[in-house]
Amino acid sequence: MSFFVVLTTAANLSEARRIAALLLDRKFAACISITGPLESHYVWKKKREKSREYLLAIKTRRSLFRKMEKTIQEVHSYDCPEIIALPVSAGSRKYLEWLGSCVGR
């Protein structure tokens, strides 16, 4: 099985929790860790910006990435939300089996 950890940020804790609940309800994720607040520094529309955000680390099956991406884009408050998938190259067998059993195909 191949898995991803998908990273996205949210403008506030309420939005982060809403995204997490939606992804879990649709079985697009087995576990979502929310951390923050954190301070993000970035360039947007040619201007340096700084904002307070919450980071979601979403554990999922690789095959669900496009559905998850579309769902996040539909409900996110940002015009261009960060949605980055990192491949899981190794993990404990028991955890990966659990992850696979919790998400759709």
JOZI-V896335 format. One line per field, one symbol per residue. ss: DSSP state (H for helix, E for strand, C for the rest). psi: psi as a letter, one per 30 degrees, with the letter a starting at -180 (. if undefined). burial: 1 if it has 16 or more other C-alpha atoms within 10 Angstrom, else 0. Layout:
ss->???
psi->???
burial->???
This chain:
ss->CCEEEEEEEECCHHHHHHHHHHHHHCCCCCEEEEEEEEEEEEEECCEEEEEEEEEEEEEEEHHHHHHHHHHHHHHCCCCCCCCEEEECCCCCHHHHHHHHHHCCC
psi->kklljkklllfleeeeeeeeeeeeeghflekjkklallkkklkkhgkklklklkkkjkklkeffeeeeeeeeeefkfkeikkjkkkkjfllkeeeeeeeeffla.
burial->001111111110101110110111001111110100000000000000000011111111110110011011000100000100100000000001001101100
